[in-house]
Each structure stands twice: as C-alpha cells, then as structure tokens.
Amino acid sequence: MSLFFIVIRQLAEFQAMASSKKVITREEWEKRLSNVKVRKEDMNKLVMNFLVTEGYVEAAEKFRLESGTEPDIDLATITDRMAVKKAVQSGNVEDAIEKVNDLNPEGKNGKPTVTGPEVGARKILDTNPQLFFHLQQQRLIELIRNGKVEEALEFAQEELAPRGEENQGFLEELERTIALLAFEDVTNCPVGDLLDISQRLKTASEVNAAILTSQSHEKDPKLPSLLKMMIWAQNQLEEKATYPRINDLSTAALEDPAV
C-alpha cells in the first residue's frame, strides 16, 4: 500500500504549509511512488488473508502453490466454514447448526452444552449466546416464510421465549419476529425486512465471523480496511494539495485532478 504511506507522509508535511493548496505534478507524484518499497511477501500475505477470510479455498490453494505464501490456518477448514455459511444463506439453519457443532463436537442437536470438556477452542455456540439466538431466530423466520404458523409459534415458545426472559435485547428481537404473523402481506409490513435475503446474509456473516474467531483468525480481511484507509487519506490530502489520485480501485490508475 505504497500510495497510502505516501499520502500520510504528504499530509504531515503540509500541516506546516500555508493555506493555499500545493500542486503536485504527475511526474513528481509517480517519482514519490517509485521511491516507496513494499515487500512482495507482505503483499502476498494480504492477498492470502483476503482469500482465506472470504472463503475462496480453491483460489487460496492455487495462490499458495504459485506464490509460496502459506496461510495461517488449514485450508481444509475453509470448506467446512463455507458449508455452514451456505446453509444459512439457503435457509437451512438446522443443517448449519449441525455443521457448526461438527466443528465443535461437544455441542449436540443444535443446543449448547455449556459444561463439559473442551477440545481446542471452546465450542462456538456455547461461548456466543447471541449467535445461537440469531441462528434460532433465523429458524423461526424460515418457518414463518414457509407458512408453518403453528410450528413457528411452538418453536418460539419452547426455544426462544426462555432466552428472551433472560435478555431484553433478545426479547425485543423475538417480538419483532413474531410480529410477522400479524400481517397477511408481509412484504409491505413494518418488519418485512426480516424475510429479505439480506437477513439471511447478515446471519451467515455473523456465523462466519464467529468461526474465524474460534480459529484465532481475523473475522474481517485486512485488504478492504487498507483500501478504506487509503481513500480517507486521499480525501484528507486533497484538502491540502492538488495531485493525481486513484478514483477507480478496480484499475488503481492515477487520474489527474480536474482543472
């Protein structure tokens, strides 16, 4: 991320300058870029981190062979993690819970054991009651989506209501979910967003992050964060100077400022 470091350096230099903007030519800017050295190994680690975190197991394996960059987790675990994520995204929440428990064998039948021996990291669902509640909430949403009203009410009463009694936040989320049953046209009701695909994606992302955390891996890839930092730095520098900047991250091409 040589551009990011250059921008930060320029910001520090311009703090003591007059209020008028400094003009940096393309030639000068490109020269500054060429003087910053970033190790290829560090760039490769960023790419591998992204592939592993986002679950691109085949690409990660190919990149490992081509670059010699070793991932910080077993690539086989990516396949298991993506299977859980895909199950949630498809609405197969019970299957997802079973797969999570397969990653942590002590938990059975989708219900955390809370006590008992530990193997490696502590059981994901045992140590994350909010995640378990959201998975169960998603199961309830899927029952409602499929028109299984009686089953949904029974499930809510037996599985979710007791957790709502212990946690006010859970109770409010449960009440909001149950409210779906009060509307004939759920697509236009105030809580209709719960049936949107984005709700599944939100729950799947939460599960994915929890599994990564249990494997002592960052739950978010580093590369997007660095790109956001670069954009912020560019915007800050633009208040002090006129210079060629990157506007299209897909090409990373420098664009001359508008005259």
Buried (B, 14 or more C-beta within 10 A) or exposed (E): BBBBBBBBBBBEEBEEEEEEBBEBEEEEBEEBBEEEEEEEEEBBBBBBBBBBBBBBBEBBBEBBEEBEBEBEBEBEBBEBBBBBBBBBBEBBBBBBBBBBBEBBEBBEEBBBBEEEEEEEBEBBBBBBBBBBBBBBBBBBBBBBBEEEEEEBBEBBEEBBBEBBEEBEEBBEBBEBBBBBEEEEEBEEBEBEEBBEEEBBEEBBBBBBBBBBBBBEBBBEBBBEEEBEBBBEBBEBBBEBBBBBBBEEEEEEEBEEBEE
